[in-house]
Amino acid sequence: MVCGQSLKKRYTMQREMAVVAVLAVVVIILAYLLFPVFFGPTTVTSTGDVRFAVILSDGNASIAYEGSADGRNVTDLQIAVLAEGGRSSQRFSFADPQPGTVLGPVETGTVGKPVGIYYVAVYTDGTEINNTIPI
């Protein structure tokens, strides 16, 4: 009251600083929550004859074998990671894989952006199935 400075101006500045602080906290929280969505691992689950959960992260793909849709045993399983432009990783072969087996990690950084997983599964009765899981 004595110095002549407007009290209204002082309260307005304090309110603006509080709003900026709240907005900064909201941005930090959103960045923390959304970072894994855009930059974290991506998981794709197949729904075909042979089931996989494919986890893509940092130039690698890990493929978790989840079993066959009809419960038959797979005696041989071969997989390859397909990338843009028709490139692919080498084909990996697994004898008698059990559900829950993680196949990989397969390095994908050298082939480019992964677009699918190609697999060949051979059942105990000799039936062979091949398919591609789009990512």
C-alpha positions, -999 to +999 in steps of 0.1 A: +000+000+000+028+024+008+051+017-022+024+022-048+030-011-067-002-027-080-012-058-060-033-070-090-002-073-112+016-093-085-012-119-081-015-122-119+022-131-122+019-157-094-011-173-111+007-174-145+038-190-129+015-216-112-002-224-145+032-228-162+044-251-134+013-273-136+016-275-174+052-285-171+044-313-147+016-325-170+039-326-200+065-345-180+040-371-169+025-375-204+060-379-219+068-406-193+036-425-200+037-422-238+074-429-244+070-467-242+040-465-266+061-448-293+096-460-286+092-491-265+089-527-275+060-537-299+043-570-293+022-587-320+004-620-313-005-643-342-038-661-346-030-687-373-023-724-371+009-719-352+008-691-325+036-667-317+040-635-297+065-613-316+083-586-295+102-560-315+127-538-297+159-520-304+168-537-337+159-572-324+129-595-326+121-621-300+095-647-311+078-666-283+063-699-296+029-704-280+019-737-295-003-749-323-040-738-326-052-774-326-028-787-299-007-809-321+031-811-314+055-793-337+087-813-343+105-787-364+100-749-366+119-725-388+115-688-387+128-658-405+122-620-400+110-603-432+118-567-438+108-539-461+121-543-496+119-581-496+150-586-474+150-612-446+171-625-418+187-659-420+163-687-413+165-701-378+155-737-371+143-751-338+138-788-331+109-799-309+100-764-296+078-763-265+051-736-258+067-708-240+100-712-258+115-678-269+131-680-303+157-653-306+165-625-302+170-622-340+189-591-350+167-571-374+189-539-376+208-553-405+178-562-426+158-531-421+123-524-407+106-557-399+073-562-416+066-599-409+077-632-395+078-662-420+076-696-405+076-733-415+062-757-389+064-795-393+041-816-371+048-850-358+027-866-385+048-849-412+023-822-421+041-790-430+025-756-427+041-723-437+027-688-433+037-652-428+027-632-397+024-595-406+038-571-381 
